[in-house]
Amino acid sequence: MQKVAIIGAGRVGETTAQILAEQEICREVVLIDIREDAPQGVALDIFQTAPFFEFDTRVTGSNDPAAMQDANLVVVTAGIPRKPGMSRSDVLDTNVKVIDGIVADIVRFAPDAIVIMVTNPVDVLTYRVAQLTGWSRERVLGQAGVLDASRMAAFIALETGFSTRDITTIVLGGHGDLMVPVPRFCTVNGVPISHFIEPDTIDEIVQRTRGGGAEILALRKNSSAYDAPGASVAAMVDAISHHRNRLLPCVALLDGEYGERDVAMGVPCLLGNRGLAQVIDLGLDDAEMALFRESVASVRADIGRMTPPD
């Protein structure tokens, strides 16, 4: 991939840019932010690590949205973050206005790009981007499930002592308190986690996964999570850039999968060089499907709060 533009040079944007550069996932990363000089400073700081990490990816910053010109992929992290005690939905009213302006710039300067939404509430705002652009669902994705699945895997590793490299997890639904971790599909090198962990402890891990972001926010106090979110975005960009056909849980527009349409939800997605190649429709049991539908209803309620686009 030649060029990735990151809108928002805050902590998530900075971490994402650092990983993309270190791993040389693309040839050029440009950070764009409305704060004067901020993206330039972040970009210069990152690029000065190149001699240590031995990368040639060019990292630049700009206050001009035209800097995303001809980007192959645009990552959107801009918006107000949560504060302790706030839900992801609490920032919707402000962030939808921010995203509306950003989308207009993307359509103008990067009309052929793939978009990865990170700004919360990510399910709702991924839907908003699709609404405003009219682009196919292959090109409009959201980052959430990759992060939630990584959190669940980390908690399983802490509980069992097994290597995180061998732990695979699946988290579906909205990126919030009603997300749907699915223990039945979680394994340690192919062995179901129920072989190693008691049911009550699995339930505790599920609940901790749902509150994973809030837990970090409460501990940090002055910042929400940014290391794991940045790494999650980079994993998605890597899968697309290198046409890896990786199966990752992402926010995607549903078109009949799981019996749902016209909503953006976290589901297993096959990612390739054109973005979303396929949504994988898992055979959920009745209890899992009930939780998924509850999560869908919550996202639909937030979608209904937004003013329809002009």
Order of alpha helices (4+ residues) and beta strands (2+ residues): beta-alpha-beta-alpha-alpha-beta-beta-alpha-beta-alpha-beta-alpha-beta-beta-beta-beta-beta-alpha-alpha-alpha-beta-beta-beta-alpha
